[in-house]
Amino acid sequence: MAQTNLPLTKQPAPQTVPPCELPLKVYDVARNTGPYTSAGLATAGFRTAKYLADEWFQSCYARYHQAFAGRSQSEQQRHESRQLAAETEALAQRSQQDCTRSVGARLQDTHCWKAELQRQVDELVAETDLLLAQKRRLERALDATALPLSLATDNLQCRERRQHPDLVRDPVEMELLKEAELTRNIQGLLKRTILQVVNQIRLNREHKQTCELDWSDKVEAYNIDQTCAGYSNQSTEVQAHPHSARLEERDGARAGERRAAPRPRHGHLQTLREITDQEHNVAALRQAIRDKEDVAEDLRLQCDAVNLAFGRRCEELEDALHTLQHHLRKTLREITDQEHNVAALRQAIRDKEVPLRVAQSRLYLRSHRPNVELCRDAAQFRCPRSPTPDTAPVFRGEASGCIRHASDMHEPDMTLVSEVEELNLSLKALREKLLEAEQSLRNLEDTRMGLEKDIAVKTNSLFIDRQKCMAHRARYPTVLQLAGYQ
């Protein structure tokens, strides 16, 4: 190579072959280091003067040593490379097998939980359908209780139209009030139970939605893991994704580790415990719903008690009505007899008035006798003609001072004065008896009016209880209707 005489302005570039240790120099050869020596990148490591023989040998030895060292280093690197390749191959195979086993185990867990979620979803669907059927039954039962409440309220209102003295707080009214109160309580209980069923249905649907979302996630994860488990070194659809691990780390850091780790077994057990508690609540609710059937029987028993009270009350009213009608017939007969008695007394009074007028006319005319003829003779007055024993009763007349003995009262002849007195006494007695008879007749008329009014009241009460109340209660729902099965 030609050399040029150019000044050396900077240090020569290093040689391409790495330097190595050489033997100690024996001769100090003058170097081409002048200001006008040939130097540069193209002439680095060369000189213009001739080399010595020792330098030639040294250069050869250096080349030999350099070649030996390079070969030794290359052999060592090749051995280490083969060893590293074998280790990495074994590590890759072991890691791939471990990952395949992990993915397979995850597939089994996912399949188990997927099957469990499917079972839970099916049970929730069946439970929700059962609760919907129970809800419809409870709603029918609630609708059926409207008729008993309406009947009890209507019966109470109808019985308010009873008249005095039948407007009483009898056992029928007490039973009707109990029936109305029982019906209202049952309606409140059914409404609360329906609300509980609706809330439980809502909770079941929410759990079902949660389980379905979890099930769909597990199905998708299962398909992905199944695809991943099927990958091998001989798969043709694998591709290089160098940033997948870095993407996982970045997404986890950005989401604050939002991507959850595989749920441990105690987490699933907690979920199953919640579902079990929910099933216990549903079972308790179903038992409460079954207990509501006894409520329908209680309501029907109360209906029978009301009907029995109505029957007894109607029997009492019929007995009272028959007794009143019997007394009314007797009273009417007595009124008829008393009217005949009053008529007879009036006729007797009229019959006594004519003889009295005759006697009074006689006395009046005899009072016009002239002079000495106007005397107290036997026709007008009667005096005792013979002594009478002391034991004989004595009667003293009111119009005269004549004393009459009992033996004289049996005499056939009568005086005018005594005749008038007797007729007045008879008329007075007859008039008093007539007044008593008329008062008795008025009392009988009042009694008759009271009996007829009471009969009308009893008839009205019997009509209300039998025709208005008991006839309508024939439409009372059955036990199956009250339980909601019809």
Residue pairs with C-beta under 8 A, 6 or more apart in sequence:
1 42
1 43
1 46
3 38
3 43
3 46
3 48
4 38
4 40
4 43
5 36
5 37
5 38
6 38
6 39
6 40
7 35
7 36
7 39
8 35
8 37
8 39
8 40
12 39
12 40
12 41
12 44
12 45
13 41
13 44
14 44
15 44
15 45
17 66
20 62
20 65
20 66
20 69
22 58
22 61
22 62
23 58
23 61
25 58
26 54
27 52
27 54
27 55
29 49
29 52
29 55
30 49
31 47
32 38
32 39
32 47
32 48
32 49
37 48
38 48
51 59
96 233
100 229
103 225
103 228
103 229
104 229
106 225
106 262
107 222
107 225
107 226
107 229
109 262
110 218
110 221
110 222
110 225
111 222
113 218
113 268
114 215
114 218
114 219
114 222
116 272
117 211
117 212
117 214
117 215
117 218
118 215
120 207
120 211
120 275
121 208
121 211
121 212
121 215
123 279
124 204
124 205
124 207
124 208
124 211
125 208
127 204
127 279
127 282
128 201
128 204
128 205
128 208
130 286
131 197
131 200
131 201
131 204
131 282
131 285
132 201
134 197
134 286
134 289
135 194
135 197
135 198
135 201
136 484
137 483
137 484
137 485
138 190
138 193
138 194
138 197
138 289
138 292
138 484
139 194
139 484
140 481
140 484
140 485
140 486
141 190
141 292
141 296
141 482
141 483
141 484
142 187
142 190
142 191
142 194
142 484
144 477
144 481
144 482
144 484
145 183
145 186
145 187
145 190
145 299
145 482
147 475
147 476
147 477
148 179
148 183
148 299
148 303
148 476
148 477
148 482
149 180
149 183
149 184
149 187
151 472
151 473
151 475
151 476
152 176
152 179
152 180
152 183
152 306
153 180
154 469
154 472
155 176
155 468
155 469
155 472
155 473
156 173
156 176
156 177
156 180
158 464
158 468
158 469
159 172
159 173
159 176
159 464
159 465
159 469
160 167
161 460
161 464
162 457
162 460
162 461
162 464
163 457
163 460
163 461
164 457
165 454
165 457
166 317
166 457
166 458
166 460
166 461
170 309
170 313
171 309
171 312
171 313
172 306
172 309
172 310
172 313
172 465
174 309
175 302
175 305
175 306
175 309
176 306
178 302
178 305
179 299
179 302
179 303
179 305
179 306
182 298
182 299
182 302
183 299
186 295
186 298
186 299
189 292
189 295
190 292
190 295
193 288
193 289
193 292
196 285
196 288
197 285
197 289
200 281
200 282
200 285
203 278
204 278
204 282
207 275
207 278
231 237
231 238
251 259
252 258
252 259
292 483
293 483
295 482
296 479
296 482
296 483
297 479
299 482
300 478
300 479
300 482
303 473
303 476
306 473
307 470
307 473
310 465
310 466
310 469
310 470
310 473
311 470
313 465
314 462
314 465
314 466
314 470
317 458
317 461
317 462
317 465
318 462
320 458
321 455
321 458
321 459
321 462
324 451
324 454
324 455
324 458
325 455
327 451
328 448
328 451
328 452
328 455
331 444
331 447
331 448
331 451
332 448
334 444
335 441
335 444
335 445
335 448
338 437
338 440
338 441
338 444
339 441
341 437
342 434
342 437
342 438
342 441
345 430
345 433
345 434
345 437
346 434
348 430
349 427
349 430
349 431
349 434
352 423
352 426
352 427
352 430
353 427
355 419
355 423
356 420
356 423
356 424
356 427
359 416
359 419
359 420
359 423
360 420
362 416
363 380
363 416
363 417
363 420
366 374
366 379
366 380
366 416
367 374
369 375
376 400
378 415
379 415
379 416
380 415
380 416
380 417
381 400
381 402
381 415
381 417
382 402
382 404
382 408
382 413
382 415
382 418
383 402
383 403
384 402
384 403
384 404
384 405
384 408
388 394
388 405
388 407
392 405
392 406
392 407
393 405
393 406
394 403
394 404
394 405
394 406
395 403
395 404
395 405
395 406
395 409
396 402
396 403
396 404
397 403
397 404
397 417
397 418
397 421
398 421
399 417
399 420
399 421
400 417
404 418
414 422
478 486
480 486
